[in-house]
Amino acid sequence: MKRTERIAALTAALIFTIVGYLQIDQEQNLVLATLTFFAAAVFFYLSVGKKAITSCTFSAINKESKNMIVGNGKGSLTKNQAARVALVTFMVVVVSFGIGFGTGKLIYHFIH
């Protein structure tokens, strides 16, 4: 998968996570919220990959974000590239926490 496609998949995961939260707050479309979180998880998996998800370390996420921006094997970063790597790392953390908390909130609504 190309670098731009991976960033687009991460952006789609962020959008689906936000839409899922909006659906949970309405408390009437919980099935739609479940589907949006599932779609967000699929896009998140496509963008980050199995290695960064299973390691669950910030350094692995940062390394994967660097690979998304500059590619494999490049050592030094410009100031602009470093800012984009930080933005992608922040997006990955937000999406992962969003999917986790959203799924927990969905389970709570299904139980009660």
C-alpha positions, 0 to 999 in steps of 0.5 A: 500500500502506498504512503498516501493511501495509508494516510488516507486510510488513517484519515478515514479511520478518524472520520469513522471514529468521530461519526461513531461517537456522534451515533452513540450519543443519539442512543438510537442507532447503536447498530450503525455506531457498531458498523462505523467503529468496525469500519474505523478499525479496518481502516486503522489496521490498513493504515498502521499495520499489524506490527504497530498494533500488536507492539502497542509502544509509542516508539513503534507507532512513531516509527510507522508514522515516519515510514508513512511520511518519508518511507523506509530507510531515510534517516534524517527529517526536515522540520516540515517532515517532523511536524507531519510525523508528529501529526500522523502519530497524534492521529494514530493515538487519537484513533486507537483511543477513540476506537477503544473508548467507543467500543467500551461505550457501545458495550455499556449501551448494549448491556444497559 
